[in-house]
Amino acid sequence: MVPLGNGLKVIELGGCGARLLTKLLQRAPDCSAVAPEVDAVQHLSLTAVPENLLKFLVACALLSFGTFWTVSGLFAEQAAWPFGDATLILLMAVFTVAGRALGAWTREKDLTQSTEAQA
């Protein structure tokens, strides 16, 4: 178990292979005690996030993981991503900035076209 603070704990399973079921059954009482606390904390924190922003960030995360795994599958992972798993953070940043820039450009283009149509 790894303590997170605020009384929350995460169960660390690791690569235990055949012992996974045994380990899960041993930790099940801890999960049932922690799950309601985690759900309450998540619910309170996510209500403050606008829905469209949340959807945008999830899309960027999916693009980042998809790009990382696709390129890792096509090439040797170390050759494709010299920074290893830290590349995921860089990919997330690139997709987020590119998405925001594309959104701003599209809004600007729509505004100029609507002004030209009115004139």
SEGUBA-431182 format. One record per atom (N, C-alpha, C): x, y, z; residue in three letters. Coordinates in steps of 0.1 Angstrom, whole numbers, padded with zeros to 4 digits, always signed. Each point is the difference from the previous one (the first is absolute). Layout:
<rs>
XYZALA ...
</rs>
This chain:
<rs>
+0008-0012+0000MET -0008+0012+0000MET +0009+0012+0000MET -0004+0010-0008VAL +0007+0013-0001VAL -0009+0011+0005VAL +0004+0007+0011PRO -0009+0011+0005PRO +0002+0012-0009PRO -0012+0006-0003LEU +0000+0012-0008LEU -0002+0013+0007LEU -0004-0001+0012GLY -0004+0012+0008GLY -0015+0001+0001GLY -0005+0007+0009ASN -0014+0001+0003ASN -0006-0013+0003ASN +0008-0010+0005GLY -0005-0013+0004GLY -0002-0009-0012GLY +0003+0004-0012LEU -0002-0008-0012LEU +0012-0009-0002LEU -0002-0012-0005LYS +0010-0009-0003LYS -0002-0007-0013LYS +0011-0003-0007VAL -0001-0007-0013VAL +0006-0013+0002VAL -0006-0011-0006ILE +0005-0013+0001ILE +0010-0002-0011ILE +0012-0005+0004GLU +0011-0002-0009GLU +0000-0015-0003GLU -0003-0004-0013LEU +0000-0014-0003LEU +0013-0005-0007LEU +0006+0009-0008GLY +0012-0004-0007GLY -0002-0012-0010GLY +0011-0005-0005GLY -0001-0011-0010GLY +0001-0013+0007GLY -0011-0004+0007CYS +0001-0012+0008CYS -0005-0013-0007CYS -0005+0002-0013GLY -0003-0012-0008GLY -0011-0008+0006GLY +0003-0013+0003ALA -0010-0010+0004ALA -0005+0004+0014ALA +0007+0007+0008ARG -0004+0004+0014ARG -0010+0012+0000ARG -0004+0005-0012LEU -0008+0012+0000LEU -0013-0002+0007LEU -0007-0011-0003LEU -0013-0002+0006LEU +0001-0001+0015LEU +0010-0007+0005THR +0002-0001+0015THR +0003+0013+0006THR +0008+0008-0007LYS +0003+0014+0005LYS -0012+0008+0000LYS -0008-0001-0010LEU -0013+0008-0001LEU -0009-0003+0011LEU -0002-0013+0003LEU -0009-0005+0010LEU +0005+0004+0014LEU +0013+0001+0002GLN +0005+0004+0013GLN -0002+0015+0002GLN +0000+0008-0011ARG -0001+0014+0001ARG -0015+0005-0001ARG -0009-0009-0003ALA -0014+0004-0003ALA -0006+0008+0012ALA +0002-0004+0013PRO -0006+0008+0010PRO +0005+0015+0000PRO +0013+0002-0003ASP +0005+0013+0000ASP -0006+0008-0012ASP -0003-0006-0011CYS -0006+0006-0011CYS -0014+0005+0003CYS -0008-0008+0007SER -0013+0004+0003SER -0001+0011+0010SER +0010+0001+0008ALA +0001+0011+0010ALA +0004+0013-0007ALA +0009-0001-0010VAL +0006+0012-0006VAL -0009+0005-0011VAL -0007-0008-0007ALA -0007+0004-0012ALA -0010+0011+0003ALA -0008+0000+0010PRO -0010+0011+0002PRO +0008+0013+0003PRO +0011+0000+0007GLU +0007+0012+0002GLU +0006+0006-0013GLU +0005-0009-0008VAL +0006+0005-0013VAL -0011+0006-0008VAL -0011-0007-0001ASP -0012+0005-0008ASP -0004+0013+0004ASP -0001+0003+0013ALA -0005+0013+0006ALA +0010+0010-0004ALA +0013-0002+0001VAL +0011+0009-0003VAL +0000+0004-0015VAL -0002-0011-0008GLN +0000+0002-0015GLN -0012+0009-0004GLN -0012-0003+0006HIS -0012+0007-0004HIS +0001+0014+0004HIS +0006+0004+0011LEU +0001+0014+0004LEU +0010+0007-0009LEU +0011-0006-0003SER +0010+0007-0008SER -0004+0001-0015SER -0008-0010-0005LEU -0004+0001-0015LEU -0011+0009-0002LEU -0008+0003+0010THR -0012+0009-0002THR +0005+0014-0004THR +0012+0004+0004ALA +0005+0013-0003ALA +0006+0001-0014ALA +0002-0011-0007VAL +0006+0000-0013VAL -0011+0001-0011VAL +0001+0009-0009PRO -0010+0001-0011PRO +0000-0013-0008PRO -0012-0004-0005GLU -0001-0013-0007GLU +0008+0000-0013GLU -0001+0011-0008ASN +0007+0000-0012ASN +0016-0001+0001ASN +0005+0007+0011LEU +0014-0001+0003LEU +0004-0014+0003LEU -0008-0006+0008LEU +0003-0014+0004LEU +0000-0009-0012LEU -0010+0001-0009LYS +0000-0008-0012LYS +0012+0003-0009LYS +0004+0012-0001PHE +0012+0004-0008PHE +0013-0006+0006PHE +0001+0000+0013LEU +0012-0006+0006LEU +0000-0015-0001LEU -0011-0006+0001VAL -0001-0015-0002VAL +0004-0003-0014VAL -0005+0007-0010ALA +0004-0002-0014ALA +0015+0002-0002ALA +0006+0010+0006CYS +0014+0002-0001CYS +0008-0012+0006CYS -0005-0005+0011ALA +0006-0011+0007ALA -0001-0013-0009ALA -0011-0002-0006LEU -0002-0012-0008LEU +0009+0001-0013LEU +0001+0012-0005LEU +0009+0002-0012LEU +0014-0003+0004LEU +0004+0005+0012SER +0014-0002+0005SER +0003-0015+0001SER -0008-0007+0007PHE +0002-0014+0003PHE +0000-0008-0013PHE -0010+0003-0009GLY -0001-0006-0013GLY +0012+0002-0008GLY +0005+0012-0001THR +0012+0003-0008THR +0012-0007+0006THR +0001+0000+0013PHE +0012-0006+0007PHE +0000-0015-0003PHE -0011-0007+0002TRP -0001-0014-0002TRP +0001-0004-0014TRP -0005+0007-0009THR +0001-0003-0015THR +0014+0001-0004THR +0007+0011+0003VAL +0014+0001-0004VAL +0009-0010+0007VAL -0003-0003+0013SER +0008-0010+0007SER -0002-0013-0006SER -0012-0003-0005GLY -0002-0013-0007GLY +0006-0001-0013GLY +0001+0011-0007LEU +0006-0001-0014LEU +0015+0000+0001LEU +0006+0007+0009PHE +0015+0001+0002PHE +0004-0005+0014PHE +0012-0002+0002ALA +0005-0003+0013ALA -0003+0012+0009ALA -0006-0003+0012GLU -0004+0011+0009GLU +0011+0009+0003GLU +0012-0005+0003GLN +0011+0009+0004GLN +0005+0009-0011GLN -0001-0006-0013ALA +0004+0008-0011ALA -0010+0011-0004ALA -0013-0004+0002ALA -0011+0009-0003ALA -0001+0011+0010ALA +0001-0003+0013TRP -0002+0010+0011TRP +0012+0000+0009TRP +0010+0008-0003PRO +0012+0000+0008PRO -0002+0005+0014PRO -0011+0007+0003PHE -0003+0004+0014PHE -0009-0010+0007PHE -0003-0011-0006GLY -0008-0010+0006GLY -0014+0004+0003GLY -0005-0003+0012ASP -0014+0003+0004ASP -0003+0015+0001ASP +0011+0008+0003ALA -0001+0014+0001ALA -0005+0007-0013ALA +0001-0008-0011THR -0005+0005-0013THR -0015+0002+0000THR -0007-0008+0008LEU -0015+0002+0001LEU -0003+0014+0005LEU +0007+0005+0009ILE -0003+0014+0005ILE +0003+0010-0012ILE +0011-0002-0007LEU +0003+0009-0011LEU -0011-0001-0011LEU -0004-0013-0003LEU -0011-0001-0010LEU -0013+0006+0004LEU -0003-0001+0013MET -0012+0006+0005MET +0000+0015-0001MET +0012+0006+0003ALA +0002+0014-0002ALA -0001+0005-0014ALA +0006-0008-0009VAL -0001+0004-0015VAL -0014-0001-0005VAL -0008-0011+0004PHE -0013-0001-0005PHE -0009+0011+0006PHE +0002+0003+0013THR -0008+0011+0006THR +0002+0013-0006THR +0013+0004-0002VAL +0003+0013-0006VAL -0005+0000-0015VAL +0002-0011-0007ALA -0005+0000-0014ALA -0015+0001-0001ALA -0007-0007+0009GLY -0014+0001+0000GLY -0006+0013+0004GLY +0006+0007+0010ARG -0004+0013+0003ARG +0003+0010-0011ARG +0011-0001-0006ALA +0004+0009-0012ALA -0010-0002-0011ALA -0003-0013-0003LEU -0009-0003-0011LEU -0014+0005+0003LEU -0004-0001+0012GLY -0014+0005+0004GLY +0000+0015-0001GLY +0010+0007+0004ALA +0001+0015-0001ALA +0000+0004-0014ALA +0007-0007-0009TRP +0001+0004-0014TRP -0014-0003-0007TRP -0007-0011+0004THR -0013-0003-0006THR -0010+0011+0004THR +0000+0004+0013ARG -0009+0010+0005ARG +0002+0013-0007ARG +0013+0004-0002GLU +0003+0012-0007GLU -0004+0000-0015GLU +0002-0012-0006LYS -0004-0001-0014LYS -0015+0001-0001LYS -0008-0006+0009ASP -0014+0001+0000ASP -0005+0014+0002ASP +0007+0008+0009LEU -0004+0014+0002LEU +0002+0008-0012LEU +0012-0002-0007THR +0002+0008-0012THR -0009-0003-0011THR -0004-0013-0002GLN -0009-0004-0010GLN -0014+0006+0002GLN -0004+0000+0013SER -0014+0005+0003SER +0000+0015-0002SER +0011+0007+0003THR +0000+0015-0002THR +0000+0003-0015THR +0007-0008-0008GLU +0000+0002-0014GLU -0013-0003-0006GLU -0007-0010+0005ALA -0014-0003-0005ALA -0010+0011+0003ALA +0002+0007+0011GLN -0010+0010+0004GLN +0003+0013-0009GLN +0012+0002-0004ALA +0003+0012-0008ALA -0004+0000-0014ALA 
</rs>
